[in-house]
Amino acid sequence: MTNGLNKAVRDERQRQEQGKAESHRSIGQDLAMIGVLGWTVVTPTLLGIFAGRWLDHALPFQSPIFWTLSLMIGGLVLGCRLAWKRMHRP
């Protein structure tokens, strides 16, 4: 039993050391990733706002901001999904 526990601890320690060695990135790479993720969220959100404003002026509806709000939320959801996929890409 002790032998199995020692092997499990040794394997876990080896996985942790390997993970630390493989995931070492510079500060510049981390800042670049933050910038890319930010624009990945902001761009679809802004496109949704602009398209919504155009639709609100072209197609009057019950509320003057119906399309703007709807497409802004849709763009935000799309941007967050794209950012999530990019973060978890191998």
Buried (B, 14 or more C-beta within 10 A) or exposed (E): EEEEEEEEEEEEEEEEEEEEEEEEEEEEEEEEEEEEBEEBBBBBBBBBBBBBBEBBEEEEEEEEEBBBBBBBEBBBBBBBEBBEEEEEEE
